[in-house]
Amino acid sequence: MSEVADPQTAGADRTAALAERVKTARDCAERTTKALKPVEKTLRELSRKESLDDPGALAKHAQTLRKSALPEGELKTKVDALLGVLDAHLAEEERKLKFYFGRDLRDTATSAGLAFAPLTTDPPEFRVGLFTVGVDVPRRSAVIRYARVDIEKVALSAAAIVEAAAQHAKRLEGRDFDASVFFDQLLMAYQMRLHRRGEGFGARVDIVDLLADIAFVRQGPAFFDDPRRENFTPYSRVQLAYDLARLRRAGRLSHRGFRLALGAATGGSTRQKADVLYLEDERGSGQWYLSLKFSREGEEG
């Protein structure tokens, strides 16, 4: 004999199932709203006439539309057509930017009294003053580099690049550079490192291991009178690379009876960029170095 369902129990089950479906519908609605919100915001931005003047913003808007998951229908068809127009416009802007940007950067750098030279075309790289500038046209950005180290990322603007290069050059140049004083500071840092390692004078040390020591010996009187963070003068690996390069340019690798020898990085040692230092000339060419040592004049090196 078949059992007869309890109407009250069946009704409760249907109510529970309906409540679950309502919850699911609410969740789907919230997810849909959340998914379409970036598309709505992007379309509103694109409706403003001013948005056409910013290629970088247009590229971001196009990326948002490209990632949208709109359902098939009239809205998706119109958005796809808009995206096609945007892509074509951005491609033309990129082509013009690649063609004209180098000339614009050259003129701006020359007007500011900075040396300029094109280095590579794919990807585009230029020499502006002391620095190598890597250009990323699709992202409308540029990177200022020295000694193969990225110093700052700036907008893809000739004026912004030249201004950043001038400011970083001013920091690297610092006060008047005295090659003899820097030689003595480097020698002192070298001796401090050897003392801690328990090694005799003339042993090779990794250049990057001297960074903290050279920073210490270069501190001013204020730091030694009151060694607080506010009185500490930072000293970066980029600054060390620059100072070593100009020490070599000054011909001051020998001083007061001592001689400095730099050891080139070879083979696999160059793969670990944190362990080596790139010394470059005014054109950006150079070599990776791993170590250095001092010896007394007249001794076998």
Stockholm file with secondary structure:
# STOCKHOLM 1.0

chainA/1-301         MSEVADPQTAGADRTAALAERVKTARDCAERTTKALKPVEKTLRELSRKESLDDPGALAKHAQTLRKSALPEGELKTKVDALLGVLDAHLAEEERKLKFYFGRDLRDTATSAGLAFAPLTTDPPEFRVGLFTVGVDVPRRSAVIRYARVDIEKVALSAAAIVEAAAQHAKRLEGRDFDASVFFDQLLMAYQMRLHRRGEGFGARVDIVDLLADIAFVRQGPAFFDDPRRENFTPYSRVQLAYDLARLRRAGRLSHRGFRLALGAATGGSTRQKADVLYLEDERGSGQWYLSLKFSREGEEG
#=GR chainA/1-301 SS CCCCCCHHHHHHHHHHHHHHHHHHHHHHHHHHHHHHHHHHHHHHHHTSGGGGGCHHHHHHHHHHHHHCCCCSSHHHHHHHHHHHHHHHHHHHHHHHHHHHHHHHHHHHHHHTTCCEEEEEETTEEEEETTEEEEEETTTTEEEEEETTEEEEEEESCHHHHHHHHHHHHHHHHCSCCCHHHHHHHHHHHHHHHHHHHTCCTTCCEEGGGGHHHHHHHTCCHHHHHSCCGGGCCCCCHHHHHHHHHHHHHTTCSEETTEEEEEEECCGGGGGCGGGCEEEECTTSCEEEEEEEEEEETTSCC
#=GC SS_cons         CCCCCCHHHHHHHHHHHHHHHHHHHHHHHHHHHHHHHHHHHHHHHHTSGGGGGCHHHHHHHHHHHHHCCCCSSHHHHHHHHHHHHHHHHHHHHHHHHHHHHHHHHHHHHHHTTCCEEEEEETTEEEEETTEEEEEETTTTEEEEEETTEEEEEEESCHHHHHHHHHHHHHHHHCSCCCHHHHHHHHHHHHHHHHHHHTCCTTCCEEGGGGHHHHHHHTCCHHHHHSCCGGGCCCCCHHHHHHHHHHHHHTTCSEETTEEEEEEECCGGGGGCGGGCEEEECTTSCEEEEEEEEEEETTSCC
//
